[in-house]
Amino acid sequence: MLRLRAFRPTSDKVVKIQLHPTHPWLVTADANDRVSVWDWEHRQVIYELKAGGVDERRLVGAKLEKLAEGDDSKGKPTEAIRGGSVKQVSFYDDDVRFWQHWRNCSAAAEAPTAVSQQSSTFIAPAPSTRGRHFVVICCENKVIFLDLVTMRGRDVPKQELDNRSLLCMEFLSRTSSSDAPLVAFGSSDGVIRVLSMLTWKLVRRYTGGHKGAIACLMTYMSAAGEVHLVSGGSDGLLILWSADHIHDSRELVPKISMKAHDGGVVAVELSRVMGSAPQLITIGADKTLAIWDTVTFKEIRRIKPVPKLACHSVASWCHPRAPNLDILTCVKDSHIWAIEHPTYSALTRPLCELSSLVPPQVLALHKKLRVYCMVAHPLQPHLVATGTNIGIILSEFDPRALPAIAPLPTPTGNKEHSAVYIVERELKLLNFQLSNTANPSLGNAGVASDAGRSMNNSIEQLIVKQTKKHISTPAPHDSYSVLSVSSSGKYVAIVWPDIPSFAVYKANDWSVVDSGTGKLFAWDTCRDRYALVESALAPRMPLVVKGGSSKKAKEAAAAAAQAAAAAASAASAATVQVRILLDDGTAHVLQRSIDGRNEPVIGLHGGALLGVTYRTSRRISPLTATAISTVQSMPLSGFGGSGSSFASDDPFSSKEGPPQNFQLYSWETYQPVSGLLAQPEWTVWDQTVEYCAFAYQQYIVISSLRPQFRYLGDVSIPFATGAVWHRRQLFVSTPVCLC
């Protein structure tokens, strides 16, 4: 269900990993205690340092700063202290603090008994963190706070924390704007020590709980609005502490202590449960995963996700396209494992085989890929990062993993909706109806204001009544497919891009009315007609024997070159063809070729106008490729091309802009109605055939067709996956939300 988003090879195995919630940053630590901050979107390393030893670059910088300040003391700087083994890496800034607070509040608010007035207000940023982005590295002998803005760091040796080895850390929430940011450290003696990021001094201890080293820390908010600190140790205990009284400098004792795992607790994670109080997920050295109720603190379920192997990472997962998968975990193999309905069936199955994602030449140098750490993105659940023995693998949810589906138009006044989908080689029809027992006249009661709702009021659930019907007509192929429906809803088209092949079905009896070879297909939104690019099947390449000097080998090489030339010629000669479906269900060719450009056609976009994408011959530099993915490289300059009524005053027009290889044509005259534009990811037209949205990687451009094609504006919505118009409003879906 996952595909590769980014990959960074490393020489050592990556054992610690963390993602930033809002920036495309990823911090890792390898087995050699080297810490790296990587921008996975632009594939750039922001910072690297040798945290386990003495980083000479930071040491020289600290000495120069002291000389510049006139400090000629001969004391040993903290940068000269060896860090020791890296135990944990993390980001800390105002964004991290806000989203950590939001996660805790939203998880607590799901409980039916949640208090109506929780401390959900966000405290203003502290002066010590405002405008700064810290990378915090917890080592055995010291903690390094590195500001990525100024590239200046602060090293806190373990002597400031009772001279005990530091093994884990967690940031505590603040209750007022005057409070300094606090970070709690789990130590080797079983004591939790809290450090102020304002004075850089020890301010509190949590004692009397663990009899061994502390392995993990986490904060969460209960349904009653209390903030708790949870710790797991090598003694197998899971202990609950109060984290509300941050001004209390006394040594605080545990609230609740329970035996969680034999051999020690490895990690703890918070799980948000819809309509219920949050749950805790723990993994231990005994190869088990346990789920705990945060109200009664009783064990709900205990399973062994992967037999004979202990889990080293766990993440709560809540992806809208995989609602039955709640927990991700990893062991030292090549898989990301998913647990389905952990409190009921608790079925464990592999979510992804990572060996299939990385380049084969990288795997050839290693015997087998192994995962050593894993983390899910806190705000974008479609992103999962793993640290392996070959490097960092950032994977994302693969839309191809879902069955292809297309909704059929619902007749006016009909409450039953229909959709057609394909699974393997079977076409199926899904009929469903939405109802609400509390409000049968759905949509007539108006919209309730958020201010009038208390937090403990649960959202009314829509009841879905559905029936499935098997369609007798089988699909000819079992590969990835794309479904689309004509404007009238009478016809359904299925395209198999990997074959390539297409078929058009009549929806009333599911008979095939047209078929052929091709992977580019687009419907007209006004009539039952479509455009396609028929492609000839590539001839079979003869086998060429390497090193052969015989006559047969030369003939095979010549035949292979001839086949390749024929395939290239056929691809370049393929033209856009327009067909219409008559009342009797037969397909009629309206136009065999749209007179356009000489470049090969590589894409079609349907709608009130036909969009055609051509392969550009212009080479794109790496600088241009980066510019395409930024807001500054908006394709508005392309709308002002010669012969276009789409004018723009884009100040960023330059030769280094994105390639202009997309053109709109009239379905009636087959003539271009726009100049060359930048190719969009997708397009969508409204029902009045007046407005159109062009989606790009970082934004969406809104255009108008009447009285002439022109640019109206744009909105910054990155990575949009689809949209629909309704009453001149555009509803956009992204991998994480609807807007």
C-alpha angles and dihedrals in degrees: 000000000000133000132193117276101167137351131194118184118219134189094225131044115269110235104169128043139169136172128217112235098225109014123064090247130132125185121201140175122205131208090268090059093249112147122207133184109207130190099216094187096058095026093236132137108230099187141353132188141165099242098172095060133021115304104217094200093057092042093054090046091052092051092049091051091053091050091049090051091049093247106143096169114141096217119130110263118231089240087068092062114100110243098211124204115356108238103176141000127199146157123243127187139114092288093052091048093048096049093044088055092046092050092053094046095046092048091050093047091061092073115098089224094050114137116252095231111046123166091263097141114111116237117229115260117274118245090242092061105027110124093358131113114206128198106201118202117191111204130173094254103030147358121243119208106192120185110214091199100057096017088228121132142201120213118202111194121214088248086077088057101052091282094278126141113260117227108167142359144204132187116236125219123250125231099201139021091250093060118102119233110266129205124192121213127200111219138202092252095059095256124124113219123195121213126199114226089207102054096017088224135124110266106171146007134212107208143166098048117088127045093198142029120315112239104181143013133195138168127215140164121242125222088259091060097253119139114226135189116216123200132187123197145189088258088069094247126137109204130190120212133181113251097177100089099065092159092058108103095186124110103267122214129215122277097201132007125187138169107251109166140005111242096019144303113276103186142350128209136184117235121200111217120198110240095000142075117282119269133217122231119201133181124197146189089260088075093248135121118213131194119208133197111233092207102051096015090224126141112261101183140351123196141163103233096191117020117239093004128093120225115239099181134035133180134181108236127199111172117165092217093052103039094159093060112081108160134042122197139169137209129184096287135086098273141090105218124211126202115213117212094343096194094050122023095002094198114178119207135160112268094190140001101220094197089071092056103054125075112275093230090061093053091048090071093055133057096225139349115248130186118223102172140010138188134178120220109260095222104020106051092182088073120078123175125201133186114217141170090266100043146282117327118194109189131183136199112281113223088203089070090073124077114260111255137175128186119233119223114269115227116241112274094012115124095194117089129198137203133179122217139171128225116185102314098336127101113210135185120217119200116189140168129200119218138167119207094200093050114021093177092066114201098014099092096071128233120303117224118247090229091061094055121086117219093245094058107106120222114255110255122230113229113222118205111192141172128190125214127193115228112219095216108090124216113245096223138045100204132099111308140187122214126204135170130219121244093260094045091234095112135047123198125203120194124191102197095185095056092032105234142124138196133188117211130198105234098215096059102005094236119155111251098173138008141160146130118306143097102209115083134154135175128220109236093213104048138017095266132112144190125227142169111225112211126198116235111261112252117248113266114235116235112258115207110220115234094011116142099179126113091255092055092052091048091050091051091050091048091050092051090048092050092050091049090049092051091049091047092050092050093050092045095052111113136194110265125194122210133179130207112229126212092264090058098253123132117237125192111236099175125010095196135015108218102234135126130331095242119100116266113246102169146023129202121193130210138094086325126035114242118206124190120203129200107253119220093205115109116234119218121220088252090056092047089055092046092054090062094052132083091239091065094060110162094233091112088066091061091067097061123135115289092018127121088203103103126188140175095207108167092200096065110134143134088265093063124116117289114274103220104133125094135177122225134191116249089215104047099019088224125130116262097185140038123249112302134184113273112260126215090234141337133219130189127205123241093258090056089232105106133044133188121213112199122211131175097270105019147012123242119211117209137178129221100196134104083357136341108276143152117259105175146294139244128208106241109142125209095007112182100193147335144201132206120228122173092338092309121117117218111197129196124207129180089270110027151007119247 
